[in-house]
Amino acid sequence: MSNLALHVSAAERLAVSLPVAGLAVTGTLDAGALPVAGATVVSASFVGALTADFALAMADAGFVAEAGGRTTARPTDVLRPAFESAAEALQGGVLSELAEGDPAAVFADPDAAIFEISDGAAPFGWFAVRVSEGLAGAMDAGDTAAFAGRLGRIHDVEMALTVEIGRTRMSVRDALAMEPGKVIELDRSAGAPVDVLLNGRKIALGEVVVVDQDYGVRITRILDVAEAPR
């Protein structure tokens, strides 16, 4: 699939996943300044076989409180599912934590595609996508095949993924005194991100969600190597 087709697919996926009914991609713009001064902007990066930068500038972010279910809801939390849907167009990789800020470099880059999203009556916002080759794209065909072959050796290796909501320390006496109904206070406040550990090593942060009456965890941030404790 060409980069242009990837741009279009990412934008269309994002538009239909936004928490506002009736939105769709309705046009494109040339690279340049943000169409609306003072727009609320959320951006993220994607790393995989392809790398990409996403930026969404919204004319009005008043929907965030309603979509998030509380007045303190943040655009980065409310919009993450839509960004994740856009990232699915790139087929395999990791989406960074969303951030609010000024992505002027993405909107001004001539290699970026900018799409207008609206309900057909008024613009909701503008979505900028910049796609480039990642690690796999930088390799020649022989290197890519060899790399994929080496990965294949460990595809069946099982690893333990653990979600940790908090910790505490207690004496042996307190541990022996535990009984049903006892409440144990942890070292983390309600609403704080949980730790995601792979084979005992923290690799990400997340939030607990419910999926079909089962608990799950939505990844909110992938830790860099320097941030992940050994």
Secondary structure, 3 states (H helix, E strand, C coil): CCHHHHHHHHHHHHHHHCCCCCCEEEEEECCCCCCCCCCEEEEEEEEECEEEEEEEEECCCCHHHHHHCCCCCCHHHHHHHHHHHHHHHHCCEEECCCEECCCHHHHHCCCCEEEEEECCCCEEEEEEEEEEECHHHHCCHHHHHHHHHHHHCCCCCCCCEEEECCCCCCCHHHHHCCCCCCCCCCCCCCCCCEEEEECCEEEEEEEEEEECCEEEEEEEEECCCCCCCC
